[in-house]
């Protein structure tokens, strides 16, 4: 399945496609994740791909498309986190950000996790910047582990999630639509910071708020 390159930094087939602890935060908790942000121009370019694929599938049920505000290169999902640990998470983000300088990222190609026969996660690939993202992921895991978070045993594969599928048949059709819409598409930018986000679930699309942001290499 999938047109174009595999995501850079790939190790095996496991790829953090479905984060653990993926539930709404309870009282006194914050639902956190850590990511490299996309600039608005890149989000707009990717949204064109999503809109075209969504139109081609007739807005079928059993698939959740990511909206423009949800387009991030996620490095680690922390999930529901006690309020007292948010500052520690932010400190880990700051430490990891210092370990890697700014780098170029380019999105190209598409694919699915765990595979073509029963796709659950549809993505755009990263054909430039994958090793830097992997290094940043390793630094982040180490900084979090030093502060009490368990290490993430799943191998890292740089990718940009576009949709999550519940029905394999719908997923296969949507994956083909994404591959067609993404043909020839490239979107590049210079990644310069690492962001700790809080996501708010509820009725309608998820909402995202920046908790902290640290410049890379400083």
C-alpha positions as MATLAB code, in Angstrom:
seq = 'XXXXXXXXXXXXXXXXXXXXXXXXXXXXXXXXXXXXXXXXXXXXXXXXXXXXXXXXXXXXXXXXXXXXXXXXXXXXXXXXXXXXXXXXXXXXXXXXXXXXXXXXXXXXXXXXXXXXXXXXXXXXXXXXXXXXXXXXXXXXXXXXXXXXXXXXXXXXXXXXXXXXXXXXXXXXXXXXXXXXXXXXXXXXXXXXXXXXXXXXXXXXXXXXXXXXXXXXXX';
ca = [
       0.000    0.000    0.000;
       1.116    3.536   -0.114;
       2.877    5.651   -2.637;
       6.343    7.042   -2.135;
       8.882    6.344    0.595;
       8.478    4.541    3.874;
       8.658    6.859    6.850;
      12.241    7.715    7.743;
      13.743    6.285   10.899;
      11.719    3.082   10.502;
      12.503    0.113   12.704;
      10.260   -2.891   12.071;
       6.503   -2.705   11.765;
       5.552   -1.386   15.195;
       5.250    2.369   14.962;
       3.354    3.843   17.893;
       0.173    3.868   15.793;
      -2.227    3.727   18.748;
      -0.974    5.538   21.834;
      -1.614    4.006   25.265;
      -3.625    5.851   27.887;
      -5.707    7.397   25.094;
      -8.613    8.593   27.192;
     -10.128   11.867   28.204;
      -8.421   13.484   31.168;
     -10.271   13.260   34.461;
     -10.463   15.843   37.242;
      -7.006   17.151   38.079;
      -5.477   15.678   34.929;
      -4.194   17.042   31.625;
      -4.127   15.023   28.384;
      -0.633   15.679   27.054;
       1.470   14.885   24.015;
       4.767   16.159   22.611;
       5.251   17.046   18.963;
       6.983   19.094   16.313;
       4.519   21.668   15.013;
       3.731   22.220   11.340;
       3.708   25.797   10.036;
       0.403   27.065    8.728;
       1.432   26.822    5.067;
       2.296   23.124    5.484;
      -0.931   22.423    7.376;
      -2.835   24.057    4.529;
      -1.024   21.913    1.956;
      -1.697   18.714    3.884;
      -5.330   19.713    4.418;
      -5.778   19.762    0.639;
      -4.731   16.082    0.590;
      -7.080   15.232    3.461;
      -9.999   17.077    1.872;
      -9.479   15.342   -1.472;
      -9.241   11.892    0.114;
     -12.257   12.580    2.295;
     -14.308   13.673   -0.700;
     -13.259   10.557   -2.627;
     -14.509    8.287    0.161;
     -17.838   10.092    0.387;
     -17.220   11.001    4.019;
     -17.714    7.327    4.917;
     -18.361    6.276    8.488;
     -15.730    4.321   10.380;
     -12.923    6.791    9.708;
     -11.823    9.839   11.670;
      -9.938   12.415    9.620;
      -7.492   14.757   11.316;
      -8.390   18.436   11.063;
      -5.836   21.173   10.331;
      -5.304   21.989   14.018;
      -4.551   18.340   14.750;
      -1.696   18.003   12.257;
       1.468   17.513   14.323;
       4.524   15.269   14.067;
       3.899   13.538   17.376;
       6.975   12.180   19.144;
       5.407   10.996   22.390;
       1.871   10.686   23.726;
       1.683   10.971   27.511;
      -2.084   10.846   27.835;
      -3.958   11.724   31.013;
      -1.309   13.221   33.309;
      -1.770   14.459   36.897;
      -1.545   18.231   37.155;
       1.429   17.901   39.492;
       3.509   16.221   36.780;
       2.944   18.748   34.001;
       5.960   20.867   35.018;
       8.143   17.746   34.991;
       6.959   16.898   31.483;
       7.752   20.441   30.355;
      11.259   20.142   31.834;
      11.808   16.915   29.888;
      10.727   18.658   26.688;
      13.165   21.508   27.336;
      16.024   19.068   27.990;
      15.323   17.061   24.838;
      15.020   20.194   22.698;
      18.530   21.285   23.673;
      19.997   18.039   22.307;
      19.064   18.547   18.632;
      19.476   21.652   16.505;
      16.973   22.912   13.917;
      16.593   20.652   10.871;
      14.749   20.374    7.577;
      11.621   18.201    7.342;
       9.872   17.170    4.150;
       6.637   15.224    3.825;
       6.160   12.977    0.802;
       4.403    9.704    0.024;
       1.749    7.890    2.032;
       1.058    4.621    3.792;
      -0.828    2.881    6.567;
      -0.321    1.112    9.887;
      -0.260   -1.766   10.532;
      -0.441   -2.644    6.835;
      -2.374   -2.606    3.576;
      -4.824   -5.419    4.364;
      -6.300   -3.840    7.508;
      -5.199   -0.209    7.716;
      -5.927    1.504   11.018;
      -3.819    4.648   10.700;
      -3.289    6.531    7.432;
      -0.268    8.775    7.121;
       2.013   10.923    5.021;
       5.643    9.879    5.070;
       8.744   11.838    6.024;
      11.462   11.617    3.386;
      13.727   14.279    4.890;
      14.450   14.854    8.561;
      13.610   11.331    9.745;
      16.963   10.701   11.488;
      16.717   14.045   13.288;
      13.180   13.260   14.434;
      14.343    9.841   15.629;
      17.222   11.436   17.568;
      14.804   13.902   19.127;
      12.466   11.039   20.044;
      15.300    9.143   21.746;
      16.371   12.231   23.683;
      12.793   12.823   24.747;
      12.289    9.246   25.908;
      15.486    9.465   27.967;
      14.507   12.801   29.525;
      11.067   11.484   30.413;
      12.451    8.220   31.808;
      14.765   10.212   34.088;
      11.646   11.869   35.505;
       9.673    8.706   36.121;
       7.861    7.997   32.868;
       8.320    4.473   31.506;
      10.327    4.212   28.312;
       8.246    3.688   25.199;
       9.181    0.195   23.900;
       7.629    0.751   20.486;
      10.015    1.644   17.657;
       9.762    5.150   16.274;
       8.740    5.783   12.668;
       8.442    9.362   11.529;
       5.037    9.980    9.957;
       2.171   12.453    9.932;
      -1.175   10.884   10.852;
      -4.059   11.880    8.574;
      -6.816    9.521    9.720;
      -7.739    6.610   11.981;
      -9.937    3.803   10.666;
     -12.292    1.454   12.509;
     -13.477   -0.593    9.520;
     -10.785   -2.380    7.435;
     -12.838   -2.140    4.234;
     -13.341    1.591    4.704;
      -9.668    1.879    5.625;
      -8.536    0.230    2.408;
     -10.653    2.569    0.308;
      -9.472    5.592    2.270;
      -5.837    4.513    2.011;
      -6.162    4.304   -1.761;
      -7.772    7.751   -1.796;
      -4.934    9.188    0.319;
      -2.311    7.599   -1.936;
      -3.962    9.154   -4.994;
      -4.392   12.582   -3.371;
      -0.802   12.579   -2.090;
       0.795   11.668   -5.425;
       3.496   14.204   -6.193;
       2.789   16.214   -3.044;
       5.779   17.506   -1.086;
       5.728   19.908    1.835;
       8.898   21.103    3.544;
       9.842   23.366    6.416;
      12.589   23.946    8.965;
      11.687   22.468   12.347;
      12.850   24.815   15.079;
      11.039   23.880   18.274;
       9.554   21.087   20.354;
       6.082   21.599   21.817;
       4.225   20.154   24.788;
       0.512   20.196   23.920;
      -2.651   19.601   25.889;
      -5.602   18.152   23.987;
      -9.194   18.676   25.049;
     -11.755   16.094   23.986;
     -15.496   16.492   23.936;
     -18.187   17.147   21.405;
     -16.806   18.101   18.032;
     -13.125   18.130   17.044;
     -10.417   17.932   19.685;
      -8.896   21.235   20.729;
      -5.169   21.762   21.292;
      -3.356   24.182   23.581;
       0.377   24.836   23.837;
       1.625   24.143   27.376;
       5.289   24.892   26.646;
       7.509   25.353   23.599;
      11.321   25.147   23.486;
      13.634   26.083   20.647;
      15.783   23.287   19.307;
      19.489   23.425   20.081;
      19.225   26.174   22.689;
];
